[in-house]
Every structure is written in structure tokens, then in C-alpha cells.
């Protein structure tokens, strides 16, 4: 399975799903971005660590990290390996003191929250990168060529795809291209 390293580049409130957040991963070489919708608790766990805040008591992910360390184990990497019905599936690769490697099924948001605590790599499989990833240029526009090269049907499909990824600036540009084409 081909996989690509990604990093967390943004975390913001979701515009389309109230009470949820969108976590943006960026593949390091291609700069493709992958939006992942996460719950409030997971967003808080990720944000607290990214902002270097120290809660008075350990959060669940901090507790889990402390247990892993006390067991003389460590998380070496996490892999987001598939996307099924808009749900990301991931595994946590854990190394034990006796050199065993354990793969633990996890929600992508939990795996990422632990990966940032252990400063370990986050990998995305090629199928996930191809189906959920999108490229943007330096102006924040999704890179696919000129809108003039698209059929009206392709523009409408592109608009749906961009809206699902909550990239509203690019969506507005595609919407405008559709309006110009249909007027």
C-alpha cells in the first residue's frame, strides 16, 4: 500500500455541520489537502495540544499517552488507510518494549490526537489521498485547469465536491463560472 506523510495544518468550526469541526491535513510533498470532520471533543483534544495549553487534569488522549508510556511502549505512526461512506478509517501502530508491533483500529481524529502527542508521523493511503484530497494553488483555488475546459455537468460535480470539503472560496468561484456559462 502506497502511503504519504501528512501534517495537520488547520482546525476550524465546520460551516456545514454545526457543532463539528473540520481538520485539514496536508500531504507533505504534493500539498494535497484532506478535510476531516471531527467532533467537538476531538477538536478540543487536538487544539489544546497544538496550542501548547496545559489542562489542569489529563484529557483522555493525554491519559492514553501516559498509559502507553508507563507500559514502555510508544506510538510510531498512524495510518489513515480507507474512506468508506464518508468515514475515515485508521490504525495506530504501537511498538511494545518486547519489540512487538500492534495495529490498533481507531477513529482518524483519535489517531491524529495521539500522533501529535507522540510527535509521530501521520500517513494517508493513496486511495484516501486520491478520493478525499484536493490541490490548491497559491491563491487558494483548487487546481484542475481552466474552468473553460469543463463541461457544465463537470462544473456542477466539481462544485458539489468542493462544498463537501468546505472550501467555500473555491466553491464561490466555481458557482460564478456556472452562472457565466448558463447566462
Helices and strands as residue ranges (DSSP letters): E 3-13, E 21-27, E 33-38, H 40-50, H 60-70, E 74-84, E 87-95, E 101-107, H 108-118, E 121-125, H 126-132, E 133-134, G 147-149, H 152-164, H 168-182
